[in-house]
Amino acid sequence: GGDHLMLMELAKPLEPGADVSLTVTFEDGSTMAITAQIRDFAGGNESYSPGPHRHG
């Protein structure tokens, strides 16, 4: 729930409470630099794999 970014296949874990700088690139080529705080989320131990998503 809520707006969020999911970071996958990281080289090392991110620690809750740390800030991370990101540059988001949109489909039209525009970019937005943001700083996000890493938050702990117990449900974050789920398994996701990159690739096509199938909903339905």
mmCIF file of the N, C-alpha and C atoms, coordinates in Angstrom:
data_MODEL
# 
_entry.id   MODEL 
# 
loop_
_atom_site.group_PDB 
_atom_site.id 
_atom_site.type_symbol 
_atom_site.label_atom_id 
_atom_site.label_alt_id 
_atom_site.label_comp_id 
_atom_site.label_asym_id 
_atom_site.label_entity_id 
_atom_site.label_seq_id 
_atom_site.pdbx_PDB_ins_code 
_atom_site.Cartn_x 
_atom_site.Cartn_y 
_atom_site.Cartn_z 
_atom_site.occupancy 
_atom_site.B_iso_or_equiv 
_atom_site.pdbx_formal_charge 
_atom_site.auth_seq_id 
_atom_site.auth_comp_id 
_atom_site.auth_asym_id 
_atom_site.auth_atom_id 
_atom_site.pdbx_PDB_model_num 
ATOM 1   N N  . GLY A 1 1  ? 0.809  -1.186  0.000   1.00 0.00 ? 1  GLY A N  1 
ATOM 2   C CA . GLY A 1 1  ? 0.000  0.000   0.000   1.00 0.00 ? 1  GLY A CA 1 
ATOM 3   C C  . GLY A 1 1  ? 0.850  1.246   0.000   1.00 0.00 ? 1  GLY A C  1 
ATOM 4   N N  . GLY A 1 2  ? 0.268  2.310   -0.470  1.00 0.00 ? 2  GLY A N  1 
ATOM 5   C CA . GLY A 1 2  ? 0.947  3.596   -0.503  1.00 0.00 ? 2  GLY A CA 1 
ATOM 6   C C  . GLY A 1 2  ? 1.959  3.673   -1.623  1.00 0.00 ? 2  GLY A C  1 
ATOM 7   N N  . ASP A 1 3  ? 2.362  4.892   -1.931  1.00 0.00 ? 3  ASP A N  1 
ATOM 8   C CA . ASP A 1 3  ? 3.377  5.086   -2.968  1.00 0.00 ? 3  ASP A CA 1 
ATOM 9   C C  . ASP A 1 3  ? 4.730  4.628   -2.441  1.00 0.00 ? 3  ASP A C  1 
ATOM 10  N N  . HIS A 1 4  ? 5.463  3.914   -3.268  1.00 0.00 ? 4  HIS A N  1 
ATOM 11  C CA . HIS A 1 4  ? 6.776  3.440   -2.866  1.00 0.00 ? 4  HIS A CA 1 
ATOM 12  C C  . HIS A 1 4  ? 7.594  3.085   -4.096  1.00 0.00 ? 4  HIS A C  1 
ATOM 13  N N  . LEU A 1 5  ? 8.893  2.985   -3.911  1.00 0.00 ? 5  LEU A N  1 
ATOM 14  C CA . LEU A 1 5  ? 9.808  2.470   -4.927  1.00 0.00 ? 5  LEU A CA 1 
ATOM 15  C C  . LEU A 1 5  ? 10.375 1.171   -4.399  1.00 0.00 ? 5  LEU A C  1 
ATOM 16  N N  . MET A 1 6  ? 10.486 0.197   -5.254  1.00 0.00 ? 6  MET A N  1 
ATOM 17  C CA . MET A 1 6  ? 11.064 -1.084  -4.870  1.00 0.00 ? 6  MET A CA 1 
ATOM 18  C C  . MET A 1 6  ? 12.440 -1.172  -5.526  1.00 0.00 ? 6  MET A C  1 
ATOM 19  N N  . LEU A 1 7  ? 13.458 -1.375  -4.718  1.00 0.00 ? 7  LEU A N  1 
ATOM 20  C CA . LEU A 1 7  ? 14.824 -1.506  -5.221  1.00 0.00 ? 7  LEU A CA 1 
ATOM 21  C C  . LEU A 1 7  ? 15.179 -2.981  -5.209  1.00 0.00 ? 7  LEU A C  1 
ATOM 22  N N  . MET A 1 8  ? 15.578 -3.495  -6.359  1.00 0.00 ? 8  MET A N  1 
ATOM 23  C CA . MET A 1 8  ? 15.847 -4.925  -6.494  1.00 0.00 ? 8  MET A CA 1 
ATOM 24  C C  . MET A 1 8  ? 17.280 -5.153  -6.951  1.00 0.00 ? 8  MET A C  1 
ATOM 25  N N  . GLU A 1 9  ? 17.807 -6.319  -6.624  1.00 0.00 ? 9  GLU A N  1 
ATOM 26  C CA . GLU A 1 9  ? 19.143 -6.745  -7.038  1.00 0.00 ? 9  GLU A CA 1 
ATOM 27  C C  . GLU A 1 9  ? 20.218 -5.750  -6.605  1.00 0.00 ? 9  GLU A C  1 
ATOM 28  N N  . LEU A 1 10 ? 20.168 -5.329  -5.343  1.00 0.00 ? 10 LEU A N  1 
ATOM 29  C CA . LEU A 1 10 ? 21.153 -4.396  -4.808  1.00 0.00 ? 10 LEU A CA 1 
ATOM 30  C C  . LEU A 1 10 ? 22.471 -5.108  -4.550  1.00 0.00 ? 10 LEU A C  1 
ATOM 31  N N  . ALA A 1 11 ? 23.570 -4.379  -4.682  1.00 0.00 ? 11 ALA A N  1 
ATOM 32  C CA . ALA A 1 11 ? 24.893 -4.950  -4.435  1.00 0.00 ? 11 ALA A CA 1 
ATOM 33  C C  . ALA A 1 11 ? 25.101 -5.255  -2.955  1.00 0.00 ? 11 ALA A C  1 
ATOM 34  N N  . LYS A 1 12 ? 24.441 -4.475  -2.073  1.00 0.00 ? 12 LYS A N  1 
ATOM 35  C CA . LYS A 1 12 ? 24.537 -4.721  -0.635  1.00 0.00 ? 12 LYS A CA 1 
ATOM 36  C C  . LYS A 1 12 ? 23.242 -4.247  0.015   1.00 0.00 ? 12 LYS A C  1 
ATOM 37  N N  . PRO A 1 13 ? 22.924 -4.766  1.193   1.00 0.00 ? 13 PRO A N  1 
ATOM 38  C CA . PRO A 1 13 ? 21.680 -4.378  1.866   1.00 0.00 ? 13 PRO A CA 1 
ATOM 39  C C  . PRO A 1 13 ? 21.700 -2.908  2.278   1.00 0.00 ? 13 PRO A C  1 
ATOM 40  N N  . LEU A 1 14 ? 20.529 -2.305  2.350   1.00 0.00 ? 14 LEU A N  1 
ATOM 41  C CA . LEU A 1 14 ? 20.380 -0.944  2.848   1.00 0.00 ? 14 LEU A CA 1 
ATOM 42  C C  . LEU A 1 14 ? 19.878 -1.020  4.283   1.00 0.00 ? 14 LEU A C  1 
ATOM 43  N N  . GLU A 1 15 ? 20.425 -0.186  5.150   1.00 0.00 ? 15 GLU A N  1 
ATOM 44  C CA . GLU A 1 15 ? 20.071 -0.205  6.561   1.00 0.00 ? 15 GLU A CA 1 
ATOM 45  C C  . GLU A 1 15 ? 18.898 0.722   6.835   1.00 0.00 ? 15 GLU A C  1 
ATOM 46  N N  . PRO A 1 16 ? 17.880 0.251   7.545   1.00 0.00 ? 16 PRO A N  1 
ATOM 47  C CA . PRO A 1 16 ? 16.759 1.119   7.920   1.00 0.00 ? 16 PRO A CA 1 
ATOM 48  C C  . PRO A 1 16 ? 17.259 2.375   8.628   1.00 0.00 ? 16 PRO A C  1 
ATOM 49  N N  . GLY A 1 17 ? 16.680 3.518   8.263   1.00 0.00 ? 17 GLY A N  1 
ATOM 50  C CA . GLY A 1 17 ? 17.076 4.802   8.831   1.00 0.00 ? 17 GLY A CA 1 
ATOM 51  C C  . GLY A 1 17 ? 18.066 5.552   7.963   1.00 0.00 ? 17 GLY A C  1 
ATOM 52  N N  . ALA A 1 18 ? 18.759 4.852   7.071   1.00 0.00 ? 18 ALA A N  1 
ATOM 53  C CA . ALA A 1 18 ? 19.721 5.502   6.179   1.00 0.00 ? 18 ALA A CA 1 
ATOM 54  C C  . ALA A 1 18 ? 18.980 6.254   5.081   1.00 0.00 ? 18 ALA A C  1 
ATOM 55  N N  . ASP A 1 19 ? 19.622 7.266   4.527   1.00 0.00 ? 19 ASP A N  1 
ATOM 56  C CA . ASP A 1 19 ? 19.092 7.978   3.371   1.00 0.00 ? 19 ASP A CA 1 
ATOM 57  C C  . ASP A 1 19 ? 19.823 7.497   2.128   1.00 0.00 ? 19 ASP A C  1 
ATOM 58  N N  . VAL A 1 20 ? 19.111 7.417   1.022   1.00 0.00 ? 20 VAL A N  1 
ATOM 59  C CA . VAL A 1 20 ? 19.703 7.016   -0.246  1.00 0.00 ? 20 VAL A CA 1 
ATOM 60  C C  . VAL A 1 20 ? 19.279 8.027   -1.309  1.00 0.00 ? 20 VAL A C  1 
ATOM 61  N N  . SER A 1 21 ? 20.231 8.441   -2.139  1.00 0.00 ? 21 SER A N  1 
ATOM 62  C CA . SER A 1 21 ? 19.943 9.360   -3.240  1.00 0.00 ? 21 SER A CA 1 
ATOM 63  C C  . SER A 1 21 ? 19.659 8.551   -4.491  1.00 0.00 ? 21 SER A C  1 
ATOM 64  N N  . LEU A 1 22 ? 18.581 8.893   -5.170  1.00 0.00 ? 22 LEU A N  1 
ATOM 65  C CA . LEU A 1 22 ? 18.155 8.181   -6.373  1.00 0.00 ? 22 LEU A CA 1 
ATOM 66  C C  . LEU A 1 22 ? 17.863 9.173   -7.480  1.00 0.00 ? 22 LEU A C  1 
ATOM 67  N N  . THR A 1 23 ? 18.078 8.759   -8.704  1.00 0.00 ? 23 THR A N  1 
ATOM 68  C CA . THR A 1 23 ? 17.604 9.511   -9.854  1.00 0.00 ? 23 THR A CA 1 
ATOM 69  C C  . THR A 1 23 ? 16.598 8.633   -10.571 1.00 0.00 ? 23 THR A C  1 
ATOM 70  N N  . VAL A 1 24 ? 15.364 9.109   -10.627 1.00 0.00 ? 24 VAL A N  1 
ATOM 71  C CA . VAL A 1 24 ? 14.281 8.372   -11.275 1.00 0.00 ? 24 VAL A CA 1 
ATOM 72  C C  . VAL A 1 24 ? 14.178 8.869   -12.709 1.00 0.00 ? 24 VAL A C  1 
ATOM 73  N N  . THR A 1 25 ? 14.191 7.951   -13.676 1.00 0.00 ? 25 THR A N  1 
ATOM 74  C CA . THR A 1 25 ? 14.052 8.301   -15.085 1.00 0.00 ? 25 THR A CA 1 
ATOM 75  C C  . THR A 1 25 ? 12.693 7.831   -15.570 1.00 0.00 ? 25 THR A C  1 
ATOM 76  N N  . PHE A 1 26 ? 11.928 8.769   -16.125 1.00 0.00 ? 26 PHE A N  1 
ATOM 77  C CA . PHE A 1 26 ? 10.580 8.477   -16.589 1.00 0.00 ? 26 PHE A CA 1 
ATOM 78  C C  . PHE A 1 26 ? 10.585 8.088   -18.061 1.00 0.00 ? 26 PHE A C  1 
ATOM 79  N N  . GLU A 1 27 ? 9.480  7.527   -18.505 1.00 0.00 ? 27 GLU A N  1 
ATOM 80  C CA . GLU A 1 27 ? 9.354  7.036   -19.875 1.00 0.00 ? 27 GLU A CA 1 
ATOM 81  C C  . GLU A 1 27 ? 9.657  8.119   -20.909 1.00 0.00 ? 27 GLU A C  1 
ATOM 82  N N  . ASP A 1 28 ? 9.299  9.374   -20.613 1.00 0.00 ? 28 ASP A N  1 
ATOM 83  C CA . ASP A 1 28 ? 9.534  10.459  -21.573 1.00 0.00 ? 28 ASP A CA 1 
ATOM 84  C C  . ASP A 1 28 ? 10.967 10.970  -21.549 1.00 0.00 ? 28 ASP A C  1 
ATOM 85  N N  . GLY A 1 29 ? 11.830 10.362  -20.720 1.00 0.00 ? 29 GLY A N  1 
ATOM 86  C CA . GLY A 1 29 ? 13.231 10.747  -20.649 1.00 0.00 ? 29 GLY A CA 1 
ATOM 87  C C  . GLY A 1 29 ? 13.531 11.777  -19.571 1.00 0.00 ? 29 GLY A C  1 
ATOM 88  N N  . SER A 1 30 ? 12.514 12.364  -18.980 1.00 0.00 ? 30 SER A N  1 
ATOM 89  C CA . SER A 1 30 ? 12.745 13.329  -17.909 1.00 0.00 ? 30 SER A CA 1 
ATOM 90  C C  . SER A 1 30 ? 13.225 12.589  -16.661 1.00 0.00 ? 30 SER A C  1 
ATOM 91  N N  . THR A 1 31 ? 13.932 13.307  -15.799 1.00 0.00 ? 31 THR A N  1 
ATOM 92  C CA . THR A 1 31 ? 14.465 12.703  -14.585 1.00 0.00 ? 31 THR A CA 1 
ATOM 93  C C  . THR A 1 31 ? 14.080 13.531  -13.365 1.00 0.00 ? 31 THR A C  1 
ATOM 94  N N  . MET A 1 32 ? 14.136 12.892  -12.209 1.00 0.00 ? 32 MET A N  1 
ATOM 95  C CA . MET A 1 32 ? 13.887 13.572  -10.940 1.00 0.00 ? 32 MET A CA 1 
ATOM 96  C C  . MET A 1 32 ? 14.847 12.996  -9.912  1.00 0.00 ? 32 MET A C  1 
ATOM 97  N N  . ALA A 1 33 ? 15.637 13.868  -9.286  1.00 0.00 ? 33 ALA A N  1 
ATOM 98  C CA . ALA A 1 33 ? 16.543 13.440  -8.224  1.00 0.00 ? 33 ALA A CA 1 
ATOM 99  C C  . ALA A 1 33 ? 15.782 13.492  -6.906  1.00 0.00 ? 33 ALA A C  1 
ATOM 100 N N  . ILE A 1 34 ? 15.851 12.410  -6.131  1.00 0.00 ? 34 ILE A N  1 
ATOM 101 C CA . ILE A 1 34 ? 15.166 12.359  -4.844  1.00 0.00 ? 34 ILE A CA 1 
ATOM 102 C C  . ILE A 1 34 ? 16.089 11.748  -3.798  1.00 0.00 ? 34 ILE A C  1 
ATOM 103 N N  . THR A 1 35 ? 15.808 12.055  -2.556  1.00 0.00 ? 35 THR A N  1 
ATOM 104 C CA . THR A 1 35 ? 16.458 11.399  -1.429  1.00 0.00 ? 35 THR A CA 1 
ATOM 105 C C  . THR A 1 35 ? 15.366 10.688  -0.654  1.00 0.00 ? 35 THR A C  1 
ATOM 106 N N  . ALA A 1 36 ? 15.558 9.414   -0.405  1.00 0.00 ? 36 ALA A N  1 
ATOM 107 C CA . ALA A 1 36 ? 14.550 8.618   0.289   1.00 0.00 ? 36 ALA A CA 1 
ATOM 108 C C  . ALA A 1 36 ? 15.157 8.014   1.545   1.00 0.00 ? 36 ALA A C  1 
ATOM 109 N N  . GLN A 1 37 ? 14.351 7.920   2.592   1.00 0.00 ? 37 GLN A N  1 
ATOM 110 C CA . GLN A 1 37 ? 14.790 7.265   3.816   1.00 0.00 ? 37 GLN A CA 1 
ATOM 111 C C  . GLN A 1 37 ? 14.422 5.786   3.741   1.00 0.00 ? 37 GLN A C  1 
ATOM 112 N N  . ILE A 1 38 ? 15.374 4.940   4.069   1.00 0.00 ? 38 ILE A N  1 
ATOM 113 C CA . ILE A 1 38 ? 15.136 3.500   4.081   1.00 0.00 ? 38 ILE A CA 1 
ATOM 114 C C  . ILE A 1 38 ? 14.348 3.166   5.340   1.00 0.00 ? 38 ILE A C  1 
ATOM 115 N N  . ARG A 1 39 ? 13.250 2.457   5.165   1.00 0.00 ? 39 ARG A N  1 
ATOM 116 C CA . ARG A 1 39 ? 12.406 2.078   6.297   1.00 0.00 ? 39 ARG A CA 1 
ATOM 117 C C  . ARG A 1 39 ? 12.349 0.564   6.417   1.00 0.00 ? 39 ARG A C  1 
ATOM 118 N N  . ASP A 1 40 ? 12.291 0.104   7.650   1.00 0.00 ? 40 ASP A N  1 
ATOM 119 C CA . ASP A 1 40 ? 12.159 -1.323  7.909   1.00 0.00 ? 40 ASP A CA 1 
ATOM 120 C C  . ASP A 1 40 ? 10.730 -1.749  7.589   1.00 0.00 ? 40 ASP A C  1 
ATOM 121 N N  . PHE A 1 41 ? 10.578 -2.901  6.973   1.00 0.00 ? 41 PHE A N  1 
ATOM 122 C CA . PHE A 1 41 ? 9.261  -3.420  6.648   1.00 0.00 ? 41 PHE A CA 1 
ATOM 123 C C  . PHE A 1 41 ? 9.312  -4.927  6.777   1.00 0.00 ? 41 PHE A C  1 
ATOM 124 N N  . ALA A 1 42 ? 8.644  -5.458  7.778   1.00 0.00 ? 42 ALA A N  1 
ATOM 125 C CA . ALA A 1 42 ? 8.690  -6.898  8.041   1.00 0.00 ? 42 ALA A CA 1 
ATOM 126 C C  . ALA A 1 42 ? 8.232  -7.708  6.834   1.00 0.00 ? 42 ALA A C  1 
ATOM 127 N N  . GLY A 1 43 ? 7.269  -7.198  6.065   1.00 0.00 ? 43 GLY A N  1 
ATOM 128 C CA . GLY A 1 43 ? 6.788  -7.904  4.885   1.00 0.00 ? 43 GLY A CA 1 
ATOM 129 C C  . GLY A 1 43 ? 7.773  -7.872  3.737   1.00 0.00 ? 43 GLY A C  1 
ATOM 130 N N  . GLY A 1 44 ? 8.862  -7.134  3.897   1.00 0.00 ? 44 GLY A N  1 
ATOM 131 C CA . GLY A 1 44 ? 9.850  -7.010  2.838   1.00 0.00 ? 44 GLY A CA 1 
ATOM 132 C C  . GLY A 1 44 ? 10.669 -8.260  2.609   1.00 0.00 ? 44 GLY A C  1 
ATOM 133 N N  . ASN A 1 45 ? 10.424 -9.312  3.356   1.00 0.00 ? 45 ASN A N  1 
ATOM 134 C CA . ASN A 1 45 ? 11.155 -10.561 3.163   1.00 0.00 ? 45 ASN A CA 1 
ATOM 135 C C  . ASN A 1 45 ? 10.521 -11.432 2.093   1.00 0.00 ? 45 ASN A C  1 
ATOM 136 N N  . GLU A 1 46 ? 9.618  -10.853 1.306   1.00 0.00 ? 46 GLU A N  1 
ATOM 137 C CA . GLU A 1 46 ? 8.984  -11.585 0.219   1.00 0.00 ? 46 GLU A CA 1 
ATOM 138 C C  . GLU A 1 46 ? 9.978  -11.753 -0.921  1.00 0.00 ? 46 GLU A C  1 
ATOM 139 N N  . SER A 1 47 ? 9.714  -12.672 -1.808  1.00 0.00 ? 47 SER A N  1 
ATOM 140 C CA . SER A 1 47 ? 10.610 -12.924 -2.931  1.00 0.00 ? 47 SER A CA 1 
ATOM 141 C C  . SER A 1 47 ? 10.020 -12.347 -4.212  1.00 0.00 ? 47 SER A C  1 
ATOM 142 N N  . TYR A 1 48 ? 10.779 -11.481 -4.864  1.00 0.00 ? 48 TYR A N  1 
ATOM 143 C CA . TYR A 1 48 ? 10.369 -10.900 -6.143  1.00 0.00 ? 48 TYR A CA 1 
ATOM 144 C C  . TYR A 1 48 ? 11.461 -11.181 -7.160  1.00 0.00 ? 48 TYR A C  1 
ATOM 145 N N  . SER A 1 49 ? 11.077 -11.370 -8.391  1.00 0.00 ? 49 SER A N  1 
ATOM 146 C CA . SER A 1 49 ? 12.071 -11.558 -9.433  1.00 0.00 ? 49 SER A CA 1 
ATOM 147 C C  . SER A 1 49 ? 11.818 -10.545 -10.538 1.00 0.00 ? 49 SER A C  1 
ATOM 148 N N  . PRO A 1 50 ? 12.879 -10.022 -11.146 1.00 0.00 ? 50 PRO A N  1 
ATOM 149 C CA . PRO A 1 50 ? 12.689 -9.075  -12.238 1.00 0.00 ? 50 PRO A CA 1 
ATOM 150 C C  . PRO A 1 50 ? 12.074 -9.765  -13.448 1.00 0.00 ? 50 PRO A C  1 
ATOM 151 N N  . GLY A 1 51 ? 11.413 -8.997  -14.274 1.00 0.00 ? 51 GLY A N  1 
ATOM 152 C CA . GLY A 1 51 ? 10.820 -9.556  -15.484 1.00 0.00 ? 51 GLY A CA 1 
ATOM 153 C C  . GLY A 1 51 ? 9.369  -9.180  -15.607 1.00 0.00 ? 51 GLY A C  1 
ATOM 154 N N  . PRO A 1 52 ? 8.701  -9.739  -16.587 1.00 0.00 ? 52 PRO A N  1 
ATOM 155 C CA . PRO A 1 52 ? 7.295  -9.392  -16.826 1.00 0.00 ? 52 PRO A CA 1 
ATOM 156 C C  . PRO A 1 52 ? 6.417  -9.758  -15.632 1.00 0.00 ? 52 PRO A C  1 
ATOM 157 N N  . HIS A 1 53 ? 5.490  -8.864  -15.329 1.00 0.00 ? 53 HIS A N  1 
ATOM 158 C CA . HIS A 1 53 ? 4.533  -9.127  -14.260 1.00 0.00 ? 53 HIS A CA 1 
ATOM 159 C C  . HIS A 1 53 ? 3.257  -9.655  -14.875 1.00 0.00 ? 53 HIS A C  1 
ATOM 160 N N  . ARG A 1 54 ? 2.683  -10.627 -14.250 1.00 0.00 ? 54 ARG A N  1 
ATOM 161 C CA . ARG A 1 54 ? 1.416  -11.188 -14.734 1.00 0.00 ? 54 ARG A CA 1 
ATOM 162 C C  . ARG A 1 54 ? 0.374  -11.008 -13.650 1.00 0.00 ? 54 ARG A C  1 
ATOM 163 N N  . HIS A 1 55 ? -0.590 -10.166 -13.926 1.00 0.00 ? 55 HIS A N  1 
ATOM 164 C CA . HIS A 1 55 ? -1.675 -9.921  -12.983 1.00 0.00 ? 55 HIS A CA 1 
ATOM 165 C C  . HIS A 1 55 ? -2.951 -10.459 -13.593 1.00 0.00 ? 55 HIS A C  1 
ATOM 166 N N  . GLY A 1 56 ? -3.839 -10.947 -12.774 1.00 0.00 ? 56 GLY A N  1 
ATOM 167 C CA . GLY A 1 56 ? -5.102 -11.377 -13.340 1.00 0.00 ? 56 GLY A CA 1 
ATOM 168 C C  . GLY A 1 56 ? -5.655 -12.459 -12.603 1.00 0.00 ? 56 GLY A C  1 
# 
